[in-house]
Amino acid sequence: MLRVFLTNLVGDVVTYTEHGNRKTVTRMDVLFALKHQGRTLYGF
């Protein structure tokens, strides 16, 4: 279950990073990926 969650999250994060033509993952990539999955994280 955790493996599936992280696999999906990392896949979305990589998609956001590649779309931004970057090689470095930013915190916003992670936040957008979480929001895309319906798990909004507040405070960042």
Secondary structure as UniProt FT lines:
FT   HELIX           2..19
FT   TURN            20..21
FT   HELIX           27..36
FT   TURN            37..38
//
